[in-house]
C-alpha cells in the first residue's frame, strides 16, 4: 500500500487531470470510462504519474482508438 497523499497533492493532481480532460474535449475527443477510472485512481493517490501514463498507453481504449 502507498502512503496517503496530501490534500494539496490531491488538488494538484485533480487540476492536472481537469486540464488534460479540457484539452481532449477542445480537440473534439472524450475520455473513455476506462481512462476516467485511471484518472480517479491517480487523483486518489492509488497510482503515480508514471503508472497512470503506462496504464493509459496499455489500455484497450488507446490500443483500439
Protein Blocks (a to p, Z undefined) as FASTA:
>chain_A
ZZdddfklmmmmmmmmmmmmmmmmmnopacdfklmmmmmmmmnopacfklmmmmmmmpmk
lmnZZ
